[in-house]
């Protein structure tokens, strides 16, 4: 087994990598929030950009998609339209967890965001202690107005360092 890991920007929607990203997102958050696979696909199609946000980055292990994240100007955090841009949809396929894929994805976020012209980045999560390892600073709790997780942890990363 070679274990060659690459992090690529998704620049084409006509391939198996794109379809895997659609599948992950539909099964992870789409169907539980009442979205059709077509609606998730449409959202993902509009994140295949090279010159503007949103942008999607995919981890490939020996050419096989195993994880992803996106940089986006918007998120589904209700009540806080003043906060942007975002790191969203950080995901590692269940079959690849425990193999440092998340760490390797996170190690590329700052560079990719700076290359996109960003000076700061936000995320929200229920995880405690994960994102701090990668330079994120806890900014406080934030209301989501979502019944399943009404309060989440808000993080910020300054990219001008």
C-alpha positions in Angstrom: 0.0 0.0 0.0 1.5 3.3 -1.1 -0.4 5.7 1.1 0.2 8.7 -1.2 -2.0 11.5 0.1 -2.8 14.6 -2.0 -5.1 17.6 -1.2 -6.6 18.9 -4.4 -9.1 21.7 -5.2 -12.1 20.3 -6.9 -12.3 21.9 -10.3 -14.5 19.6 -12.3 -18.0 18.3 -11.6 -17.9 15.6 -14.2 -16.0 12.9 -12.4 -16.2 10.2 -9.6 -14.6 12.5 -7.1 -17.4 15.0 -7.4 -20.0 12.3 -7.1 -18.3 11.0 -3.9 -18.4 14.6 -2.5 -22.1 14.8 -3.3 -22.7 11.4 -1.7 -20.9 12.3 1.5 -22.7 15.6 1.9 -26.1 14.1 1.1 -25.7 11.3 3.6 -24.0 13.4 6.3 -26.4 16.5 6.4 -28.6 16.6 3.3 -31.2 13.9 3.8 -31.5 14.6 7.6 -32.3 18.3 6.8 -34.9 17.3 4.1 -32.8 18.1 1.1 -32.9 15.9 -2.0 -29.7 14.5 -3.5 -30.4 16.9 -6.5 -30.4 19.9 -4.1 -27.1 18.8 -2.5 -25.6 18.2 -6.0 -26.6 21.7 -7.1 -25.0 23.2 -4.0 -21.8 21.2 -4.6 -21.8 22.1 -8.3 -21.6 25.8 -7.3 -18.6 25.1 -5.0 -16.5 23.9 -7.9 -14.6 27.3 -8.4 -11.1 28.4 -8.9 -11.4 32.1 -8.8 -13.9 32.8 -6.1 -15.7 31.2 -3.1 -17.0 28.7 -2.4 -14.2 26.2 -3.1 -14.0 22.6 -2.3 -10.8 20.7 -1.4 -10.6 16.9 -1.4 -8.1 14.5 0.2 -7.1 11.7 -2.2 -5.3 8.6 -0.7 -3.8 6.7 -3.6 -6.2 8.5 -5.9 -9.3 7.6 -3.8 -11.4 10.4 -2.2 -11.2 10.1 1.6 -12.0 13.5 3.0 -12.9 17.1 2.2 -13.5 20.7 3.4 -14.9 23.8 1.8 -14.1 27.5 2.0 -17.3 29.6 1.8 -18.7 33.1 2.2 -21.8 31.7 3.8 -22.9 29.0 6.2 -26.1 27.9 7.8 -25.4 29.7 11.1 -28.7 31.6 11.5 -28.7 34.9 13.2 -25.0 35.8 12.5 -24.8 37.1 8.9 -22.0 39.4 10.1 -19.5 36.4 10.4 -17.7 35.2 7.2 -15.8 33.7 5.5 -16.2 30.1 6.7 -14.5 26.7 6.8 -17.4 24.3 6.3 -18.1 20.7 5.6 -14.9 19.2 7.1 -15.4 15.5 6.6 -13.4 12.3 6.6 -15.0 9.2 5.2 -15.7 6.6 7.9 -13.4 4.1 6.2 -10.4 6.4 6.5 -10.8 7.8 10.0 -7.9 7.3 12.4 -5.4 7.7 9.6 -4.4 11.4 10.1 -6.6 12.5 7.1 -8.2 15.3 9.1 -4.8 16.5 10.3 -3.5 16.6 6.8 -6.6 18.4 5.5 -6.4 20.9 8.3 -2.7 21.6 7.7 -3.7 23.0 4.2 -6.5 25.3 5.3 -4.5 28.4 6.1 -2.5 28.2 2.8 -5.6 27.6 0.7 -7.6 30.4 2.4 -4.7 32.8 1.9 -4.4 31.8 -1.7 -8.1 32.7 -2.0 -7.4 36.2 -0.7 -8.9 35.7 2.8 -7.5 37.4 5.9 -9.6 35.5 8.5 -11.8 32.4 8.7 -14.5 31.1 11.0 -16.0 27.8 11.8 -18.5 26.4 14.3 -18.6 23.0 15.8 -19.5 20.9 18.8 -15.9 19.5 18.9 -13.8 20.6 21.8 -10.0 20.5 21.5 -9.8 19.5 17.8 -9.5 22.7 16.0 -7.2 24.4 18.6 -4.5 21.9 17.4 -4.5 23.7 14.1 -4.3 27.3 15.2 -8.0 28.1 15.6 -9.0 30.3 18.5 -12.2 29.7 20.5 -14.3 32.9 20.1 -17.2 31.8 22.3 -20.5 30.0 22.2 -22.9 30.9 19.5 -26.7 30.2 19.1 -27.5 28.2 16.0 -31.3 28.2 16.3 -31.2 24.5 15.4 -33.1 22.2 17.7 -30.6 19.4 17.6 -27.7 21.6 18.5 -28.9 25.0 19.8 -25.4 26.1 21.0 -22.1 25.5 19.2 -18.5 26.6 19.6 -17.4 29.4 17.4 -13.8 29.5 16.3 -11.7 32.1 14.4 -8.4 31.9 12.5 -6.4 35.0 11.7 -4.7 34.4 8.4 -2.4 37.4 8.4 0.2 35.8 10.7 
